[in-house]
Amino acid sequence: MAVTFFFVLSGFLITYLLLKEKDRTGTVSVAHFYMRRVLRIWPLYFLLVAIGLVLIPTLLQIAKYPYEMPYTFLEAFPFYLFFMPFMVNILFGHSLLEPLWSIGVEEVFYLIWAPLVKLFKNHIGNLLIIVFVCKLLLSSIVVFGGFPIQLQKLVTMLQFEAMAVGGAGAFWLFNTQKSVGSYYFFSKSVQVVLLVFIIVRLFFFRSLSAAFVGFDVLFNTPIFSDVLLQLVFCWLILNVSLNNRSIIRLDFKWLDFLGEISYGLYMYHMLVVFGLVLIAYKFLPPFSPVVETLFFHVVVTGLTIIISFVSKRYFEDWFNAFRNKFA
């Protein structure tokens, strides 16, 4: 669910920035768009690839630690090099580089989206509808057509429909003549209903789906339930960021700080989990399950925040400094 939200948010932000650029300059610079994305995404992405495919396996081998990677360097590297890490997940299962799959999906979308916006700059709304409908048709054919499970996983991972939903939200926002808060579907009563829906979907959908047919249809219907969630996420993004009557406020300094390092939080967390579970944890004395759970989450969260901050300050920001040249 979190990654689905990330895809909707990404489609929203990228599309809105492209719309602003088109409005300001009359066109879209695909080259500048690519360079901005490269400088923001590639450095940390390839650093993680080097750590996960070279450094950690080498250290484990030197230490003679009894852990075997689910793939060899030659098997996995081509997929990471050409931004198809989702194929590694599909072919080899779970690994310490597992979170990178969504970055690959993002890069594939970026590769095609900017040129399409430039080419059809006067028909972006129709373009979003076409992307959305085509992806849903493809998903329906693959999911209900009895295709191999690996192909179903691939089509499911390529959540272009989620990015199209986010892009549609951006397109609507860019062209609306009224403030977001003036629309009924951003009223406090609607906010309560949709926020309850999100909370139920997050924490209670399994038990409710098992007990009530209506909830099962709402939460577990293939394709429909996914699209419904994406639409609610798009509403949430607009409501929290632009509705002055929003009952949720996120303008806190500590959230701003976490937002600044959020890319690192996502990218590094699995490495921290890996290190704690497979290396450090065996040296710790046994505790009760409650203490172990609290210890695990506190340490993972703290270390991930520290590592992400250091990475942002002393590694990622060096590349980000060049992004202004392609604004």
Secondary structure as UniProt FT lines:
FT   HELIX           2..25
FT   HELIX           30..50
FT   HELIX           51..55
FT   HELIX           56..62
FT   TURN            63..64
FT   HELIX           73..81
FT   TURN            82..83
FT   HELIX           85..92
FT   TURN            96..97
FT   HELIX           98..100
FT   HELIX           101..119
FT   TURN            120..122
FT   HELIX           124..144
FT   TURN            145..146
FT   HELIX           149..157
FT   HELIX           160..175
FT   HELIX           180..182
FT   HELIX           184..186
FT   HELIX           188..203
FT   HELIX           205..211
FT   HELIX           213..220
FT   TURN            222..223
FT   HELIX           224..242
FT   TURN            244..245
FT   HELIX           253..260
FT   HELIX           262..275
FT   HELIX           276..280
FT   HELIX           281..283
FT   HELIX           289..311
FT   HELIX           312..316
FT   HELIX           317..320
FT   TURN            321..322
FT   HELIX           323..326
//
